[in-house]
Amino acid sequence: MLIVIYTVGVHGITIGYHRLFTHDAYKAGPKMRAFLALAGSLAVEGRVVDWVADHRKHHQFSDADGDPHSPWEYGPGTRGLIRGFTHAHVGWLFTYSGTDTRKYAPDLIEDRAIDRISKLWPVIAVISMVVPTAIGYAVDGWAGALQAFFWVTLVRVALVHHMTWSINSVCHVWGKRPFATRDRSANVAWLAPISGGESWHNYHHADPTSARHGVLPWQMDTSAVVIRLMERVGLVNDVKWPSAQRIERRLVKAVPAPTPSES
């Protein structure tokens, strides 16, 4: 149950909140959009409207003044980076005043179904935690309920959150940068299997509307696989797959991205 709900929640975030609602990497009908908004809500990462607004602002100001969660917020020195990494990973959630959703996500607010799901997020989040616990109780009494609550609620939510937070922190500090960007976004291979391919972050910042982040054959991107399957069965359309020429244009060689102090 942990693996199933984790997988659904993660891909609800990656292919729903992120690639569809934030970047419009493909199109989906009203029912599919609602399903993906619900799936993303299971990750307990907040309302889809807020999540999208924060992420769009992040791309507008990536690793510069105005970015909600840059690890370079306090400079490139060791002390500044330690403080900035903590800020990007989780600290910003406690200090950031929030993004203007009417400015950064007006399209979602105007979508009545998505706006309704967004407002119902607290209820959906609670249900995602209560149902597994209830199933555990039905199977093995209180012992089963406690085990289900621990693994399927506490552990699952922690794993999903740290995965997402690592994209904000780890993938803006360490990793490879084969593509030209104006920030410090990087590709981190070891995060790809658990992040649905989100950790091919350097290419994502080089080409935000691409439905695929892992653009090389060996780069695991399960989110792109799911989108491809949905496209083949007619659930989504107008998918923005990157061509070889599009990828090649974004490649750079031996030109490291500048740190904020060098920009």
N, C-alpha and C positions, 0 to 999 in steps of 0.2 A: 504493500500500500504506500509506503514511503517513496519508493522509486517511481510509482505511477503518478502520484500527486506532485512530486517534485518535477518530473518530466513535463507534465501538463502545465504546471505553473511557470516553469522556466521558459517553455516555448510560447506560452501565452504572453510573456514579457517580450521575448525576442522577436517573434513573428507578428505579434499583435501590438502591444504598446509601442515597440521600437520601430520595426521595419514598416509596418502598415500605418499606424496612427501618427507617429512622429515624422517619418520620412516619405510616406506615400510611395514605397518601393513597388507596390502592386495595388490592384483594385479588388474589392470584395463587395458582394451584395449586402444589404441590410442585416439579414440573418447571420451571415458569416461574420460580419463586423461585430455584431452583438455577442456571438459565441466567443470570439477572440478577446473581446473586452472582459467577458466573464472569466475566461481561462486565465488571463493576466491578473485579474483580481485575486485569484487563488494564491498568488505568490505573496500576498499581504505586503505589497510595496507601495500601497497608497492608491488614491483615485487616479484613473487613467488620464483625466484632464490635467491634474497637477503634475503627474509624471511626465507627460508629453511637453508641457510648458517648460518645466525645468530642463528637459533634455534639448529642446530647441534653443533655449537660451545658452546652454552649454556649448552648442555648436556655433552659435553666433560669436561668442567671446572665448572660445576654447584656449585655456591656459593664459588668459589675459584678464585684465580688470573686467569684472562683470560675470566671469565664469562662476557658477554656484559652487563648483567643487574641484578646483584645480589643485594638484599637489604642489604646484609652484607658487602658491599664494604668498608664501613667506620667503621667497628667494631660493637660489640654487645651492647655498651653503649646507653643510651637514645638519646644523641645528635647524635651519629653515626648512630643509627637506623633511626632516623627521616630523616637525610640526605640521608641515603641509601635507605629508602623506596621511597623517592621522585625520587632518581636516577633510581631505578628499575621500578617505575610506568611510568615515562615519561622523566625524565632528560637525560637518556642515549641516547635518540634519537637526542639530540642536542650536545652531547659531544663525542659520539662514532664515530670513524673514518671509521667504516665499516669492514665487514668480507670478507676475500679473497674467492670469490665465486668459483674460479677455484680449490681451495683446498677443500672447504667444500660442494660444490654442482656441481661437474664436470658431474655427471650423467644427471642433468637437462640441463646443457649447451649443452651437446651432443644430447639431445632430441630436434630435430629441431622444432617440434610443440610447446613444452613447452617454449623453448627459445624465439620463436617468440611472443608467448602470453606475456611472461615476458617483452619483449622490448616494446610491445604495451600497457603496463599497464597504462601509463598516459592517453591514449585515452579512454581506457575502464573505467577508474575512472571518467573521465569527462562525458562520456555517462551515467554512472550510476547516475549522479547528474542532467544532463540536461533532460533526458527522463521523470522522474517523474514530473519535473517542467513544461515541455511541456504538459503533460497529465492534470496537474492541470489547466493550462491556457485554454486548450480545453474544460474542464468541466465548469469552472467558471471564465474565464477571468483572469485579473491580481490578483484578490483576491485569486483565486484558485492556481495560479502560486506561489504566495508568501507563501501560506499555505503549498503547496507541498514542496517548497524549504526548508522551515523551518523544517517541520516534517520529510520528507523523505530524505533530504540531511543532514542538520545540526544536527538534533537530532539523526538520525540513525547512522551517522558516529561517533558522540560522544559516543553513547552507545556501538557500536561495539568496538571502540578503548579502552574505559575504561574497558570493559569486558576483552579484551586481556591483557591489562596492569595490571589488578588485578591478573591475573594468575601469572605474573612475580613478583608482589609485595606482595599482600595479601597472596597468596598461598605459599610463601617462608618465611613467618613470623608467621602467626597464623594458627591454625587448628590442626587436629589430625594426628598422624604419626604412624599408625599401621604396616607399612611395612618398612623393612630395606633399607635405602639408605645412601649415603655418603654425603648428603646435608641436607638442612632444608625444603625440599618440604613437603607440608601438604595438607590434604583433607579439603575442605571448603564447607560444604553442601549447604549453602544458595546461593552460586554462581552457583550451578549446573544447575538450570532451565534456566538461561539466557546465560550460556556458552556452552550449548550443551554437558554437562558432563565433560568439560575440568578441572573443579575444583577438581576432584578426583585426585589431582596432585601428592599426595604421591605414590599412586600405579603406576601412569604413570612413575615416576622416578625410581621406583623399577623394572618396566617391560616396557621399552619404546616402544617396538615393538608390544605390545598388542593392538588389535583393540578396546578393551573395557577398559575404565578407571574406570568406576563405576562397580566394580566386585561383589558387594553384591546385593542381590535381590532388596533391597529398595533404592539403589543408582541410581538416575535418570541419564541416559546417552543417550540422544536422538541421539547423533552421532553414537553410537553403534547400535541403533535401525535402523537408516537409512542404515548403512553398512549391517546389517543383511537382510533388505528388498532388497537391491541391490544384495546381494549374492543369495537370493532365486529366483530372476527373471533373474539371469545370467549376470548381469552387471559387477560384480566383482568376483574374485575367490582367492583361496589360502589365505583366511582370517586367521590371527593369533589370534584365540580365546583362552583365557587362560583357562587351565584345573583347576580343583579343586586342584590338586597336585601342579601345577605351582603357584597358588595363595598361598597355604599353605606354600610352601618353602620360600616365601618372607615375611611372617608374623614375627613380633617380638613382644615381650610382656615386658612392663615395662623397655624398654631400649631406652631412648630418644636420638634423634640424637644430636651430639655435635654441639655447636656453633663454628664458625670459630676459635675463640680464644682457643678452647679446642682441635681442630683437630691436 
